[in-house]
Amino acid sequence: MKCPFCGYAESKVVDSRPTDENEKIRRRRECLKCNCRFTTYEVIETVPIMVVKKDKSREAFDRDKLTRGILRSCEKRPVAIEEIVKMVDNIEAELSNSLQREVTSYRIGELVMKYLKPIDEVAYVRFASVYRQFGDISAFMDELKTMIKDK
């Protein structure tokens, strides 16, 4: 690490601790030439997850976009925001742990439905109706019949 005072490339770590968010490590360093102390922050470099959409275009995974979609399906439903945040955390963790850097929008939709169904069935049906693009009432009824049969 290059000293910001004298430019010397060698330093030693004097103190190391995680930040409040536990996403960075704060390090106090001391230059081996001028003995000045300075602070550095170390972060984990992550490779973004790319979402392959239906039209084969790609975009970076957007946690906020996923949250907004789930919030829309849960509108006026007794679903706590904490449950939605936890659901998004679980989906994001599952995607990250899969070690695949590209994931289809289909896979994300299936994960949302997997986590949403046990929380609120009405929100699940709302999400499914948009996600699966029900063309008519019979497709909607088929989904409802499947839910009733699974119970």
N, C-alpha and C positions, 0 to 999 in steps of 0.2 A: 504494500500500500504506500503510495507516494505521499510524503509529508507536504501539507499545504503551506507550510512556513518556509522550508528550505529546499523542498523538491527531492530530498533523499528518498530512495526507494525501499529502505529497510526500516521496519518498526516492530515493536513488540506489543502484544495485547496485555493491558494492565487490568482491565475489568470487562466482563461480558455478562449480559443479562437480557432476557426477552423483554420486548415492549409490552405495553398494556394489552394490546390486542393479540399478543402471542403470534404475530405474523412476521415479525422482524426480530433480529438480534442486534442489540445496541452494544457496540464495542468501544471502549476507551483505549486508545493506542498512544504509545510514546515513541517518538522518533529516536533512532539509535545514534543520530549525528548531533542534532541540536537539543535533544531532550524535551522538546515541546510536546504537549499532549493535544490530541484531537479525537473527535468522535466519528465513528463510521456506523452505518446500518447495513446489515446483511439480510437479503430477502431471498426466498426460494424463487427461482426462475421457473415459471410454469409455461407449458405449451398450451395455447388455447384449444378448446374443443371446437371443431368446425361442424356446423349443422348442414347436412345435404338436404335441400328442400325438394319438393315434388318435381319442380321444373329443372332439377339437377344443378341449380345455382347453389353456392356455398356462402355461408355467413358465420361469423363467430357466435358461439353460444352466448345468449344474453339472458342472464338470470332475471333481470327486471321484466323482460318481455314475457318470460314464463310465468312470473308472479302475476303480471297483469291479466294474462289469459285465465289463470286459475281464479283470480279475484272476480272476474266477470261472471264465471260460472257459479260462484258462491254468493253473488249479489243477493241481498235480502234473505240470506239463509243463516242459520245459527252456527256458523263456522268461525271460530276465533282466528284472528290474524296470526296468532302464535302457531296454530295448526298448519296454516298455509306456509308460513316461513319454514317450519320443520319439514313439511312435505317437499318444498323446493330444495332445502338442504339435503334431504335424502336422495332426491332425484339427481342433483348435482354430484353428490358423492358416488352414487351408483355409476354415473357416466364417467367420472374421473377414475374410479377404480377398475373400470373395464379395460383400461389401457389402450382403448381405441381413440385415435385423435379425430376421427370423423364418425359422426353418428347421424342417422337419418331422422328427419322430423317425425316420421312414423314411429320410430323407437321412443322418442320423447313423449309423443302423444299416448303411447301404450303405457309408459311409466306413470304419466299423470293419472290415467284412468285406474291403474293398479292402486295408487295411493289415495285417490279421491273416493273410490267406491265405498270403502269401509267408513269413511268420515261422513259423507252426506250423499245419499242416493240421488236426490233431486239435482244437486250440483253435478254429479257424475253424468246423469242423463243430459243435462244442458251441455256439458263439455263434449260428450260423445256425439250429440246431434250436430255440433259445429265441426268437430274433428272428423267424424265419419261422413259428413256431408249427406245427411239423410235427405233423399230426394222427395219422399212423400211420407204420408202417415203410416203406411204399411211397414216401411223400414224402421220407423220410430217404434211401432208396436212390436216388431220382432225383437228389438233390443229390450223392451220392457218385459216381454214374455221370457226372454233368456234370464233376466234378473229375477223374475218371480220363480222360475224353475230352479235357479241356483240357491234360492233361500230354502 
